[in-house]
Amino acid sequence: MRLLLTDVTVGDRPGRAVSVVDGRIAWVGPAGDAPAGSRTVAGEGALLTPAFVDAHVHATATGLALTGLDLHGRSSLAAALAAVAEHVRRAPDGVVLGTGWDETGWPEDRALTRHDLDAVAGDRPIYLARVDVHSATVSTALLDHVPGIADLPGFGADGRLRLEAHHAARQAAYGAVTAPQRRAAQQATLAAAAALGIGSLHEMAGPEVSSAADLAGLLELAREAPGPRVLGYWGELSERGGLDLVGELSLVGAGGDLFCDGALGSHTAALGRPYADRPETAGALRFETASLVEHVRACTTAGVQAGFHCIGDAAVGQVLEAIGVVVDELGATAVRACRHRLEHVEMVGPGVVERMRAWDVVASVQPAFDAAWGGAEGMYAERLGTDRALACNPFADLADAGVVLALGSDAPVTPMDPWGGVHAAVDHRTPASGLRPFDAFDAATHGGWYAVRGEHAGGPLAVGAPADLALWATDATLSQLLADRAQPACRELVVAGEPVGTVQGR
């Protein structure tokens, strides 16, 4: 099929046309000179851009939040419990899964406990992930489903779970999701992504956040009909067989949510100095450095991209130490060719930026984190103190040094919202850390392609580039949209040269 998008605005140039052949851009120029197409989409002056890439998503959990119990934005413990009670009333059977609660700023000045959940839901198994998804509160009934959980690190008798206890409870809770529920959740995520102009999702799967069956089902679903691409990662160390699934499912990389530490909100991100509000802890590293070295070595030798979840400065430093060992062994050229990536990389110690640039390590970052928790009075400041908080998420330093950034949401931690992510990257709560508008847009589109080792010779709208495109319901130029912090609706999404329409009801 030869698809022609005509009378569109490309960048800041109206009256253009784009011809697509065999899934790639074949011609770009004035609309009056456009070649014929077997199918034509009349832009009527609308803005055409590369489709967005969400570089960090958990599709099933996102869909369950979209279709189930979403506690984002609840302003008090009482409001959160009221939402739980209403959900239990409407869905009287099965395990209750929820996400998004955040006790920061609640007037009760405490988090949910299992006693709270038992009081409103009786003997229902309940798993409620905190907003960062690195701790949770569960009901007594769910604890009863996990033998031996009280002996695991991170167990709290009040039902608040972190570390290994949290992972065990999460596995039990999500293990109760049926195949039809899982498919419906994944459909909801793909439909939502398409409606937002997202052409690709980087699915961050792994044994602690999903399952091989969940990932395989999502990849199969994405192949069934036109819709957003799903590019899969599996977060498991090579010494535990993490590379095996990469080949079996033709995944992009071995890593992503390979948890080298936790999250700041749950006091589990690994820091070089203790937390300001809990000086008895600095979080914890989850792996020995030798295990990370072996993972980087195995991935580099196999020509596979490795990825690591690392938020605190101690975790980021540990991962780069491991990469550095492999650079010394195999050479910088071999490491650069794999384009290894760091997820989140929120706290950056001395020398980090320089090493990331030298070794072509991608920074997969989430601007919505800064928008939600950054600044001098946000959650970061509460956890870290003002000075360390204002140094978090140094997007400008990374970009100015030549480190490639790819923007993502980490949905369901924060919602898929690509325009919002672009604007949050520009309007950083630490002004000197924000990106220039076009750099932010590039990180939300081209950066995501680069992060999966894709190439766009000449740029994402150049001849030969993959035809993943979004047509927006506006006649404004891209410069105007970025300046106005606008969030236009997606009128048409094209993925691999195929108009998507809706993926609802697959």
N, C-alpha and C positions, 0 to 999 in steps of 0.2 A: 504494500500500500504506500502510495505517495501522499503524505498529509501536508496540506498547505495551511498555515496560519497567516492570514492576511489582514492588512490594516491594523497592525499592532504597534505599540510603542515599545521599543527595545532600549532599555536604559533611559536616556533622555532624548531619544530620537523617535518621533512619531512617524506614521506613514510607512512602516517597514513591513516586511513579510519574511517568514521563515519556512523553508521547505524541508520536509523530513522524509528520508528514504531508508528503509530497512533499519529503523530504530535509531538512526543518527541524523544529525543536522547535515543537510546536503547543500543548502544555499541560504544566504542571508543578504537582503538588499532592499531597495525601494519597492513598495508594493506594486507599482506600475510595471516593474520589470520581472515580476515573479513568474516562475514556470508553472505550468498547469499541475493540478493535484487530483488524485482520484477521490479525495475527500477534502473539503475546504471548511475551515472554521473562520468565520468572519469576526475579527476582533473588535470592529467598530471603535477603534482608537484605544482599546484597553491595553494596560501594561502587561507585557510578557517578560517573564524572568525565568532563570533556572528554578526548578522545583527545590524546595527546602530538603535538607537532610537532617534528620534527628539522630545525632551520633551516639545516643545512649538511651535505650528504652528497655522496659520489661513488659512485653506485650500482654501476656496473660494477666499479670497483676494489674496492669493499667485498665484492661477491659473489665476485670472484676470490680475495680473502683468505679468505672463509668457506669456499670450496671448494678452495683451493690451498695455497700456501706462506705461512703466517703466522708471522712471527718475533717477534711481540710476546712479551715476557716471557723471552726467552732470556737467561740470566744470564752468558754468557761467549761469546767468539768461537768457542771450540771447540764449544759447544752449538749455536750458529747454523750452523756448518759441518756439524755432524752432521745437522741438520734438512735442510740443502740436499742432502746426499748421499742421505738417505733419500727425499726427494722425487724426485730424479733417478732413483733405483732404481725407484720405483713408477710414474713417468711418464717413460718413456725417450725420448719424442719431443717435438719442438717447443720453443719458447722457454720458459724457466723465469721465471715472474713471482713475485716475493715482496715482502713489505713488513713493516715493523715493527721492524727491528733498531735497537738503540740502544746504542752503545758506552759511554755514560756508566755508569761503575761496573764495566765488564768488567775482570777481573783482568789480562788481557793488555795493558790500557791503550792499545789502538789499535783502529781500525776495520777492517772487512773491506777487502781489496784484490782486484784481479782475479787476482793470483797465487794467493790462497787459493781462489778459485772455480775457477780452471783446474785446481788440484790435485785437487779432488774431483769435477769434472764434465767434465774434458777439453775437447772442442770444442763443448759445448752453449752456445748463447746464453743468458745469464742477466742479468736485470735485478732488482736487489734495492733497493727504495726504503728509505732511512732512515725512521725512525718519523714524522718531520715531512713526508715526501714532497717535500722541497725539495732533496734531494741523493740520490745513489744510488751503489752500487758495481755495476759490470757486468763481465762476463767478456770475455776477449780476443775470443771469437767474436762477441759482440754489437758490440763496437767495430768489427769488420770489416764489420758490416752498415750502418755509418753513415759514408759517405765524407766526408772533410773534418772529422770531429769534433775532431781534434787541434788544429785552428786556431780552434775556438770558445772564447769566454770560459768559464772554469770547468772546462776539461779538466784532468784529472790523469793522468799517465802510469801511475799505479798503479791506474787504473780507477775512482777516486773522482771523481764528476762533480757539478758545481754549475752554476747559471746556465744559459746557453744550451746548453752541452754536455749538461747534464742533460735539458733539454727535448727536444733532438734524439734522445737515446737513449731517452727515455720514449716518444716518438712511434713510433720504430722497434719497440720492444718490444711496445707495445700494438697497433700496426698488424698484428702477427702473430696477434692473437687472431681466431679465426674467428667468423662470425656465430652458429653454434650455441653456442660457448663464451660469447659475449657475452650471449646470451639466457638461458642457464642461470645465469650470474652475476647478472644482473638479477633473475631469478626468486628466487634465493636471498636477495637483499637484501630484496625485497618481502615474502617469507615471514617472514624474521627480524623485519622491522619490524612486521608484523601481530601476530606472537606477543608483541611487547613493548608492544603497545597504542599504537603510533605510527600515527596516522591520516593524516599528511601528511609528505612528504619534500621539502625544498628541494634540488633537484639543481643542483649548481654545476658546470656544464659549461663548456667553452671549448676553443680550439684547442690549448692547451698541456697540457690534462689529459685530453681525450677527443676527440670529433669530433662534427660535426653529425649524422652517421649514427647514432652511438651514442646521442645525445640523442633523436633522432626515434624510434629503436627503443624506447627506454625509455618515452617518452610513449605510444606505441602499445600497448605491453605493459600499461601501467597502465590504459588505457581498456578493455581486453578483458574484464575480469571485476571483480567487487567486490574492492576491496583498498585499500591506502593510496593517497592522492592523490600524484601527482608534479607538483610545480610547478617549472618549468624556468627556469634563468638561463643566459646565454651571456656568458662573460667575454672580450670582445674590444672594442678601442677603436672608436668610431664612425668614425674616419678610416680604419680598416681594414675597414669594412663590418660592424661589430659589431651595428648596429641592424637590418640586413636580416633576419637569422634570427629576431629577436624577433617580427617580424610574420608571417613565413612559418610559424613553428611555434606561434604564439600563446603566446609565453613571458611570464613574469611581469616579467622585467627584463633589462637589458643590463649585466651585470657579475656580481658574486658573486666568483668566482675570477679577477678581473682583477688580475693580480699586480703590485702597485705595489712590493712588495719580496718577500723570501723568508721564512725562518724563523730563530728564535733558535738552535735546535740546530745548524743548518748554517752559522751565522755569516753568513747572507744577509739577515736582517731589517735594515732601514736605520735606524741609530741616530744620535742627535744627538752622542753621544760614543763613542769606540771601545769595542770589547769588552774586558772585563777580562782574559780569558784569551788574547786575540789582539789586542793593542793596535795592531797594524799595520793593522787594518781596522775600519770602522764599518758594514760591509755596503754595500749600494748601492741607490739608487733606480733603477727600471727604465724610467721614462718621464720625458719632459720635462713640466714643469708645464703648459705650453701645450697639450699633448695631452690632459691630464686636464680642463683647462678646456673644450676643444672637446667632449669626451665628455659632461661634465655639461651643457653648453649644449645639445647636440643632444638628449640625453635629456629635459631639462626642456622644451624647445620641443615635443617630440613627446609629452609627457605620459607618459614611460616612466621607470620606476624604474632608477636607476643603482646599481651596487654595486662595492665595491673591497676586495680583499685588502690589508690593511695591518696589520702587526704592530709594527714599530719606531716609536718616537716621531717620527723624521724622516718616515717614510712617512705616518703618520696626519696629521701637520702639513701635508704636501704636499697630501693629498686635501682637507683642510678649507680650505686656501688656495684650491684650485681651485673648490670649492663657493662660497666667499666671493666670488670674482670674478663668478660667475654670479648670486649674490644681488644684487650691485651692478648688474648689467646688466638682469636680468629681474624682480627683486623677490623678497623673502622668501616671499611668498604662493605664487608659482609653484613655488619650490623645495620648500617644505613640502608642497605637494600631491603631489609625486612620491615623497616619503618615501624618499629615497636611503638606502642602508645601508652600513655599514662592517663587514667581516668580520674577526673576531678582535680588533682594536683593543686589543692587550695592553698597550701602553705609551702613557700619556697625558701629554702635555706641558701647559704652562700655557694656559688658555683653551679647551682642547679640549671639556671637558664642557659649558661654557656655550654654545659654538657648536653643538654637536650638539643641545642642547635647543632653542635658538632656531630652528634650521632643520629640526626634526623628523627628524633623522637617526637611524636605528635602529642599535643596537649588537647585532650578531649574534656571540655569544660562546660559548666552549666551556669550561665549568667543569672538564671532565676534564683540560684542559691544566694548570691550576693543581694539581689533585690529583696529577698525574704528575710535574710538573717545578717546582712552586712551593716556597715556603718558604725558610728561611735556609740550607739545605744541598742544595737540589735543583739541577737543571741550569740554571735561570735564574740562581741565585746564582753558579754556576761561570762562566757566560757574561758576566754583567752586574755582579757584585759584589752584596753583600747588600742594600744600600740600594735599588738599582734593582730588584732581584728582588722585594723585598717590596712594591714599589709596582705590580707588574704585575697586570693583570686587576682593575681597581678597580670591581668590580660595585656595591658599596654607594654609592660616590660617583656613579656613573651613575644608579642607581635613585633615589637621594635627590634628585637634581637634576631628575628627571622625564624622563630619557632612557629610551625603551622598549628593553628587552632581550628578545632572542629566543635561547633556548638551542639549541645544536646539538652534534653530535659530531665533525664533520669526518671521519666514517668514510671510509676505514679508518685514518686517523691515530690516532683512539681509537675503540673499539667503540661502536656504537649501544647506549645504556644510559640511557634517559630518567630512570628513578628515580635511578640513580647520579649523573646530571648534576645533578638537583635537589639531592640531598644534598651533592654537592661544592660547589655554589654557596653553600650554607648554611655548610658546614664549610671555608671558605676557609683556606688555609695562612697567610694574613695575616688574623687574626680580624676586624679592623675593616673588612675588605673584603668580608665575606660578606653574603649576602642574608637577609632574614627568610624563614622557611619558606614562607608563603603567597605571598610575592613571587616566590620561586624557582619554585614550582609554576605560578604565573601566567605567568612568563616562558617556561616549557617548554610551555605550552598556548596561552593567549590571545596571548602575545607573538609566537608564530610566525604567527598569523593577522594580527596587526597588521603584521608585517614584510612581508607580501605584499599590503599595502594592503587587507586585508579588514576588515570591521567587524562587531562583535558588540554591537549596541545593547543595553545593559543587562547585558552579560556573556555568557560562553560557554555558559551553561546557561539563558539567558533565552528566552522565547518569541520565535520568529523567527530564532534563531541556527541556523547549519548544524548538522545532527545528526551530528557526528563525536564518538563517545562510546566510552568504554572501561569495561567491567564487570570488576571485579577480584575475584579469589578470596580475599576477606577480608570479614569483617563489621565490621572496624574503621572508625572515622571517618577522614576525611582528616587531621584534626588529630593523631590517634593515629599514623597512618602516618608523617607528617612528623616527629613527635617521636621516634619509635622508629627512624627511618632505615630503614624497612621497604622491601622490594622485592617486592610481591605479584605473582603470576602473572596475566596477562590471561586472563579467562574468555571474554569476548566482545568483539569489536571491531565497531563500527558506523561506516561511512563514508557520508556523504550519505544517511543513513537506511537503508542496506542492511547487514544483518549480513554480515560478511566470512567468518567461519569460517577456513578455511585457503586460502592462495594457493599452497601447494606443488603442483607438478604442473600449473601453468597451461600 
